[in-house]
């Protein structure tokens, strides 16, 4: 018997023992064996029965000791069956112990789910959860991939929390993708194509790991399931929109969170740093008045990369942090929610998120400098193809730059009789 702390101030008793339905004894005297689980608190008892797929003569079951007595001398089945019983009770007790130590709520329905996931040779989600922990512990995946895998597993749980390996097929992949396309965010909007693409990419990678590492069959056409990436048009702010945002800098009008978020966002527009680096930025990174040097958060555990970026005066204007940090920021959710409010104040008809600032920096470099290789260095990219996604140039800039061709031909283009 154990104690499970389900809610603050409430201790739950937990116990297991052998159980049979005596009215279901077969003609040969055998009966199916269950493990009875009791989770109780004063005034309440949650009880359920977990079948073992074992039959034994009713008269040879010792319910006090929760063991099976041998049918005859040297009965090897008795030893094997008792080992199975001991193993199953240990699994149940192990789950209860984890819940007890973490102070989490436990009932028999949750226990059933945990037992299903406990057996990763049957439960797809159970394997994914375990494998995700291992990959992070071994530093094989980045923190962002860890988060993506977590979101993918959560989506799969919503779709089919009892998914078994024998149900994994191309048909399942089509059904899961179709379900994802109909899934909605908290605001009621459908999730984006890129989110669907990420979920399918993640699940294919996890299926690939399972095929190589455990004794399950994953069809090759599941691993090869088509998942083309569709490049979506990135959002950035043009010069006029940036000016309108700067004009919102009024501490008497904005609340403190909005004011701080606006400063941080504008800093990113003029420096190009990622939101993950913004949240970790420190005064110690500024090794001179005009330069900042730091190791980027992205892939920092697998492939750490240190970059040096210039800080122009307008970027430094927005720094305001204390206690060694460049900024004092709310949660990421509140950060993006504040950006939505700020866009409305500035009458910007675009969906602004934290990453828009980095794309805006790309636009500013291409507008005023026009050097994609400099942009690649400042953004810390390894491949120029990645930088190309940030090299935004609007139509007006295209016209002005192309117009420079005309310089030496001025006056010659007016041909006679044309």
N, C-alpha and C positions, 0 to 999 in steps of 0.2 A: 504494500500500500504506500502511496506517496501523497504529497500535498501539492496542489496546483494553485497558484495565485492568479485568479482570473481577472479580478478588478481590484483597484486600490482599496486596501482594507478588508478584502474578502479572501479567505483561504479555502480552497477546494480540496477535498479528499479524492484520491484517485486509487483505484484498485482493479486487479484483473484476477480471474479464476476460470476454471473449466466449466462448461455448461453444455447440457444436452436438452433436447425437447423429448421428455420421457414418453409422451403420447405418440411419438413417431418412431418407436422401436420397430425394426424390421423383423420378419419372421424368424430369421436366424439369430436374433438377439442382439444384432449390431445396431448402433445408433450414430448419427452424424455428430461430430464434436465441434463446439464453438468456443471462442474465448469471450467471456462476459466482461464488459468494461463498465465500471461505475465511476461517474464523476459527480460528486455530491457536495452540497453546502447545506447548512441548516435550513430546512423547509423546502429543499429542492433536490431531486435526484435525476440525473441524466444517465440512462442505462441503454446499452445496445449490445448486440451479439455479432461477433466477427467469425464467419465460418472458416474452418481450417481445411476443408476437403478431406477429412480423415474420418473413417468409421472404425468403431471398436466395440467389443461386447460391453453392454451397459454394466454388467456385474463386476467387470474388471477395471472400472474407472475409479480411481481414488480422488474424490472431489476435494477432500481436505488438503491433500498434498499437491493437487493438480498434476497428477502423473497417471500413466497407464500401466497397470500390472501385466506381466507377461501371460500369454495364453498357455504356454508350456515352457518347459526348461529349454534355455538357449534360444528363446524367441527374439530373433534379431529385429523384427518389425517393431517390437515394443521399444527397443533402444532408439531406433531411427525415428519413430513417431514422437517419442519424448524429446528428442533433440529438436524436432520441428516445433513442438509446442514451446519449448524453452526459447527458441530463436524468435518465434512470433511474439511471445510475451515481452522479450527483451526489446524488440523493435517498438512495440507500443509504449513500453516504459521509457525508452530513449526519447521518443517524441514528446511524451509528457514532461520529461526532465528539461528538455530544451524550452518548452513553453513556460515551465515553472521558473527557470533561471532568467528568462527574458521578461517575465511578468506579463505574458500575453494571454489573451482569452483562449480557452480551449473547451470544446464540447465534442460530442461523439461524431457529429457531421464533419467538423474540421479534422478530427482524428482519421476518419475514413479517407478524406482527401489526402492527408499527409502520408498515410500508409500506401496509397496508390502511387504517389510521387516517390516514395521511399524506394520502390522497386524500379530502378531506371531501365531495367531490361524490358519492362512493359510500358511504363509511362514516358511519353515523349517529353512532356513538360518537366517531369521529375529529372530527366537527364539534362535538359536545357538549363534548369536552375543550378544543378550541381556543376555542370561544365562551365557555366558563366563564372561561378565562384573560383574555379580552378584556374581559368584563363587570367582572371584579374590577379589572383595570388601569385601566379608565375610571371606576371607582368608581360604577358603575351599580347594583351589588348590595352588600348588606351582608356582613359576615364570616360571619354565620349562614347567609345564603342561599348563599354560597360553599360552606360546609360541607355544606348540604343537597344542593346540586347534585352535590357530590363523592360523597356517599352514594348518590344516585340513579343516577349514571353507573356506580358500582361494582356496584349491583344489576343494572343493565341488561347490564353485561359478563357477570355470572354467568348471566343468562337467555339472552343471545345476543350474544356478543362480535363476531360477523360480520354484524350486522344491516345491511342495505342499505336505501336510501331506497325502492326499489321494493317492499319488504316491509312498509312502514309502512301500516297500515290499521286500521279499527275492530276487525277480527278480531285483529290483533296486540295492540291495547290491551286487549281482553277477556282474551286469553291472558296478557299480562304482569300484569294485575291479579290474575287467578286464581293465578298463580305467587307473587305477593307475599303473598297471603293465607295461603299454605301455608309461607311462609318462617319460619324460626325464629332466635331470638337465640342468643347463645353459651350461655345458661343452659338452652336447650331449649324455652323458651316461644315461642309464636307472637308475631310482631310485632303491634303494636296497630293498630287501625283508623286512628288518626290518622297513623301512620307510612305506611300504605298510601296514605292520602289525600295526604300530602305528596309521596310518590314520583310519583303520577299528576299532581299539580299541577305539579311541577317539569318532568316530561317534556312536558306540554302546553305549558308556557311555552317550553321549548327548541325544540319543534317549531314554535311560532309564530314564533320568531326565524328559524328556518331557512327557513320559507315566505316571509318578507319579504326575506331577504338573499342566498340562493343559489339557483341555477337547479335546484331540485328541486321535485317535486310532493308536497305534503302535503295529503291530502284534508281538506276543511273539517270533515267529521264526526269526524276525529281531533282537530282543534283544539277542537271542541264536545263532545268525549266527556264524558258525565255523570260528575261526581265530587262528589256531595253530601257536605258535611261533617256528621258526626254528633257532636254535642256530648257529650263524655263527662263523667261526674261527677268533679270535681276532688277531690284529697285534701288535707285540712288536719288539723291537730292541735287537739283541744279543750283546755280549761283543764287537765283532769286529766292528759292525756297530756303536755302541756308540763311540768307539775310533775314527772312521773315521769322525764322526760328530764333536768331540772335536777338531780334527785336522783342521777343517774349521774355527776355532776361529781366524780370522785375520781381524781386523778393517780396514786395508788398502785395502782388497779385497772385503769384503762384504759391502753393503750399510748400513746405520745406522739402518734401520728397520730390515733387515736380521740379523744383529749383535745382536740387542736387543732380537729378537725372539729366536735366537739360545741359548742365555744365559738363557732365561726364560724356554725354553723347556728342556734344560739339567738340570736346577734346579728341574723341575718336575720329571725328570727321576730318580733323586737321593733323592727326598723327597716324591713323591707320591701324592702331593696335586692336587686337581681337577683344571681344567682351570677356573671355576667360582670363586674358592678361590684365584687362582693366580692373577686374575684381581682386587681383593680386598685386597691383601696382604699388610701389613704395618710393619714397623720396630717395632711398639709397640707390635706386636705379639711375638717377640723374648724376652721372659722373662729371658733368660739366654744365654750364649754363645752357648750352645749346644741344646737348645730346643725351639720350637715354639708352642704357645698355641693360639687357635682361635676357633670361632664358625663357623662351616661349612655353606656355603651358601645354599646348597641343603636342602630343607625342613626347612629352618631357621624360617619361620613364623609359620608353623604348629607344627613341632617337632624339636626345636633347639637342636643341639648336639655340645658340645665343646670337642675337642680332643687335645692331646699333642703329638707332633711328634719330634723325634730327628733330628738334622741337622748335618750331618757329614761334615767334612771340605770341601770335594769336592763340596758339594751342596752350601755352603756359598760362594765359589769362584765366583759363577755366579751372585750373588746379586749386583745390580748396581744402584738402583733407587734413586730418590731425593724427597724432599718435603714430607717425611714420608712414601712414597710408596716404596715397595721393587723393583718394576719394572716399566718401562715406556713402555707401550704396544700400538700397533695400534689396529684397529678394529679386531674383530674375523675373519672376512673374509680375511683381509690382513695378519693376523697371520697365518692362514692355507695356504694361497697362498705362504707366505715366506717359510713355512716348505716344501712345494713341491719343491721350488727352492733349498733349502738346501739339500734335499735328492738327488737331481740330482748332486749337487756339490760333495757330498760324495759317489756318485755311489751306492746308496742304492736303490735297485729295489723293493721298497714297497711304498704303499700309506700312507704317514705319515700325521696324523691329530693331533690336540692337545691332544686327549685322548690316543694316542699311548704312550705318556710319562708315564701315570699312569700304563698301562699294562707293560711297560718296567721296572718300579719300582718293580712290582710284580715278574717279571722274575728275577731281581737281588736279591731280598730277598730269593726266592726259590733256586737260584743257590748257593748263598754264605751262607745262614743261614738255609734254608730248613724247616722253621717253619710257617705253614699256619695260626696258631692262632696269631702269632705275626703280620703277614701280615694283618689279619682281623682287629686287633687293630689299626695298623698304617694307614690303608685306611679308618677307621671310619665306617666299615660295621656293621650292626646289625645281619646279618645272614651269617653263614659260607658258605652257598650255593652261595652267591654273590661273596665271596672271591675266591671261586674255579675257577671262570671265569678269575681271574687274576693270578692264580698260575701256570705260564708257566714254564715248564722244557723242555729243548731240548734233543734230542736223545743222544748227547754226554754226557750230565750231567747224564742222566739215566744210561748209560753204566758205567761211573766212579763210581757212587754211588753203583750200583749193584756189581761192581768189588770188593768192600770192603768185601763182603761176603767171598771172597776167602782167606783172610788173614791167618786164622788158619789152612787152608787145603792146604797151599802151599807145593808142592812136593808130595802130596798124590794122586793127580788126575791122575798122569801118571801110569796107570794100566798095568800090564804085559799082554802080548798076546792080546792086543787090537789094 
